[in-house]
Amino acid sequence: MTFSLLRSNRNVVPCMLRDEALRDYVARWRSAAPLLQQVRDADIRAADTVAMVASCNLLFRDALKRFPPRPDSGLVEQQRWFNKLRPR
């Protein structure tokens, strides 16, 4: 039995090199798609967006307290590093 990798933009899918196996694989995902969509929709409906935004806001404020913004952009330091790495 020969195996190969079917590459797509999002992932790598292991599959046999037979058309039947590939068709079966696709058919299983097609049949699972509506159930997976229902689960996704239920998760989205159950999400508390207001609470999540509030939590993210608290995390962001905490990060600003712990790591305040630098007075400069860091561009000069970045250029210094690039200059060191440049072949001479």
C-alpha positions as YAML, in Angstrom:
chain: A
units: angstrom
residues:
- id: 1
  name: MET
  ca: [0.00, 0.00, 0.00]
- id: 2
  name: THR
  ca: [1.46, 3.37, -1.00]
- id: 3
  name: PHE
  ca: [0.84, 6.50, 1.03]
- id: 4
  name: SER
  ca: [1.28, 10.10, 0.04]
- id: 5
  name: LEU
  ca: [0.48, 13.55, 1.38]
- id: 6
  name: LEU
  ca: [-2.25, 15.64, -0.19]
- id: 7
  name: ARG
  ca: [-1.32, 19.26, 0.47]
- id: 8
  name: SER
  ca: [-3.78, 22.09, 0.72]
- id: 9
  name: ASN
  ca: [-3.46, 25.69, 1.86]
- id: 10
  name: ARG
  ca: [-4.65, 24.92, 5.39]
- id: 11
  name: ASN
  ca: [-3.31, 21.50, 6.28]
- id: 12
  name: VAL
  ca: [-1.63, 18.31, 5.21]
- id: 13
  name: VAL
  ca: [-3.99, 15.38, 4.70]
- id: 14
  name: PRO
  ca: [-2.62, 11.82, 4.68]
- id: 15
  name: CYS
  ca: [-4.33, 9.71, 2.04]
- id: 16
  name: MET
  ca: [-3.90, 6.54, 0.01]
- id: 17
  name: LEU
  ca: [-3.16, 6.98, -3.63]
- id: 18
  name: ARG
  ca: [-6.40, 5.28, -4.66]
- id: 19
  name: ASP
  ca: [-9.32, 7.29, -5.96]
- id: 20
  name: GLU
  ca: [-11.78, 5.24, -3.90]
- id: 21
  name: ALA
  ca: [-10.01, 6.00, -0.63]
- id: 22
  name: LEU
  ca: [-9.87, 9.69, -1.45]
- id: 23
  name: ARG
  ca: [-13.57, 9.73, -2.38]
- id: 24
  name: ASP
  ca: [-14.43, 7.95, 0.90]
- id: 25
  name: TYR
  ca: [-12.34, 10.44, 2.86]
- id: 26
  name: VAL
  ca: [-14.10, 13.40, 1.23]
- id: 27
  name: ALA
  ca: [-17.52, 11.79, 1.71]
- id: 28
  name: ARG
  ca: [-16.87, 11.30, 5.46]
- id: 29
  name: TRP
  ca: [-15.95, 14.96, 5.86]
- id: 30
  name: ARG
  ca: [-18.97, 16.03, 3.80]
- id: 31
  name: SER
  ca: [-21.27, 14.00, 6.01]
- id: 32
  name: ALA
  ca: [-19.63, 15.40, 9.17]
- id: 33
  name: ALA
  ca: [-19.78, 19.01, 7.96]
- id: 34
  name: PRO
  ca: [-23.41, 19.75, 8.99]
- id: 35
  name: LEU
  ca: [-22.85, 18.38, 12.50]
- id: 36
  name: LEU
  ca: [-19.60, 20.31, 12.86]
- id: 37
  name: GLN
  ca: [-21.40, 23.46, 11.68]
- id: 38
  name: GLN
  ca: [-24.13, 22.91, 14.29]
- id: 39
  name: VAL
  ca: [-21.49, 22.60, 17.02]
- id: 40
  name: ARG
  ca: [-19.77, 25.76, 15.78]
- id: 41
  name: ASP
  ca: [-23.05, 27.68, 15.67]
- id: 42
  name: ALA
  ca: [-23.95, 26.55, 19.20]
- id: 43
  name: ASP
  ca: [-20.53, 27.63, 20.48]
- id: 44
  name: ILE
  ca: [-20.96, 31.05, 18.88]
- id: 45
  name: ARG
  ca: [-24.46, 31.47, 20.31]
- id: 46
  name: ALA
  ca: [-23.26, 30.43, 23.79]
- id: 47
  name: ALA
  ca: [-20.32, 32.85, 23.76]
- id: 48
  name: ASP
  ca: [-20.61, 35.87, 26.03]
- id: 49
  name: THR
  ca: [-19.02, 38.53, 23.84]
- id: 50
  name: VAL
  ca: [-19.43, 41.36, 26.35]
- id: 51
  name: ALA
  ca: [-17.66, 39.38, 29.08]
- id: 52
  name: MET
  ca: [-14.87, 38.40, 26.66]
- id: 53
  name: VAL
  ca: [-14.30, 42.01, 25.59]
- id: 54
  name: ALA
  ca: [-14.20, 43.08, 29.25]
- id: 55
  name: SER
  ca: [-11.67, 40.32, 30.04]
- id: 56
  name: CYS
  ca: [-9.48, 41.29, 27.10]
- id: 57
  name: ASN
  ca: [-9.65, 44.93, 28.17]
- id: 58
  name: LEU
  ca: [-8.46, 44.00, 31.67]
- id: 59
  name: LEU
  ca: [-5.63, 41.93, 30.24]
- id: 60
  name: PHE
  ca: [-4.59, 44.78, 27.95]
- id: 61
  name: ARG
  ca: [-4.57, 47.32, 30.81]
- id: 62
  name: ASP
  ca: [-2.55, 44.92, 32.96]
- id: 63
  name: ALA
  ca: [-0.03, 44.47, 30.15]
- id: 64
  name: LEU
  ca: [0.30, 48.25, 29.79]
- id: 65
  name: LYS
  ca: [1.00, 48.57, 33.52]
- id: 66
  name: ARG
  ca: [3.62, 45.84, 33.48]
- id: 67
  name: PHE
  ca: [5.20, 46.80, 30.15]
- id: 68
  name: PRO
  ca: [4.63, 50.50, 29.46]
- id: 69
  name: PRO
  ca: [5.24, 51.70, 25.92]
- id: 70
  name: ARG
  ca: [8.80, 52.71, 25.15]
- id: 71
  name: PRO
  ca: [9.47, 56.36, 24.38]
- id: 72
  name: ASP
  ca: [10.91, 55.39, 20.98]
- id: 73
  name: SER
  ca: [9.71, 52.99, 18.31]
- id: 74
  name: GLY
  ca: [12.75, 50.69, 18.45]
- id: 75
  name: LEU
  ca: [13.56, 51.42, 14.82]
- id: 76
  name: VAL
  ca: [17.05, 52.76, 15.61]
- id: 77
  name: GLU
  ca: [17.86, 49.63, 17.64]
- id: 78
  name: GLN
  ca: [16.50, 47.42, 14.83]
- id: 79
  name: GLN
  ca: [18.70, 49.18, 12.28]
- id: 80
  name: ARG
  ca: [21.69, 48.68, 14.60]
- id: 81
  name: TRP
  ca: [21.00, 44.94, 14.64]
- id: 82
  name: PHE
  ca: [20.59, 44.80, 10.87]
- id: 83
  name: ASN
  ca: [23.89, 46.64, 10.48]
- id: 84
  name: LYS
  ca: [25.64, 44.05, 12.67]
- id: 85
  name: LEU
  ca: [24.15, 41.18, 10.65]
- id: 86
  name: ARG
  ca: [24.97, 42.70, 7.26]
- id: 87
  name: PRO
  ca: [27.75, 40.82, 5.41]
- id: 88
  name: ARG
  ca: [30.84, 42.93, 4.97]
...
